[in-house]
Amino acid sequence: MSASADQLMRDLGQSIALGDALVFNEQRCSRLMVDTHLAIDFEHVADEELLQIYSVLGEPPAQGREQFYRELLTANLFGNATQGATLSFDPVFNQVLLTRTVELENATSPSFLKIVEAFVNGVEYWKTYIADFAPDESESSGGANAANPKAERAPIATTSLAEHMMMRV
């Protein structure tokens, strides 16, 4: 049996010791702040019974954009390096986002908690990646072979939301 978007948010709030504080506003949006530096946004699309989860990761770099976007597209391949979410670019605000759509038809509170935990882990990983991105010298000097990004980066850490300190709405 599926849960409503409101029930999923209430249960998520209870699971991470926020009580009933995690609720939708009039626009059917809600924000979870994790460790005071990660904003995880939720938007209920009632017409389609979807819950959109998204987070702004940062701006793309000024240098090495081809390599940067290639690495993000590679990470999207089958969701392997994004834990099922999608890396995307918002051209209006010049921002890279991580997004995930949850269909409410089959959603349960335990599965939703796992999705949110994986999403938070992905946001932490990709925010750091974007902040620390430096193009390969061979790429910026016209070389065709960029280094394999998977060989240089540690895998996404998986921790539960309960392990994060200071979560608030």
Secondary structure, 3 states (H helix, E strand, C coil): CCCCHHHHHHHHHHHCCCCCCCCCCCCCEEEEEECCCEEEEEEEEHHHCEEEEEEEEECCCCCCHHHHHHHHHHHHHHHCCCCCCEEEEECCCCEEEEEEEEEHHHCCHHHHHHHHHHHHHHHHHHHHHHHHCCCCHHHHCCCCCCCCHHHHCCCCCCCCHHHCCCEEC
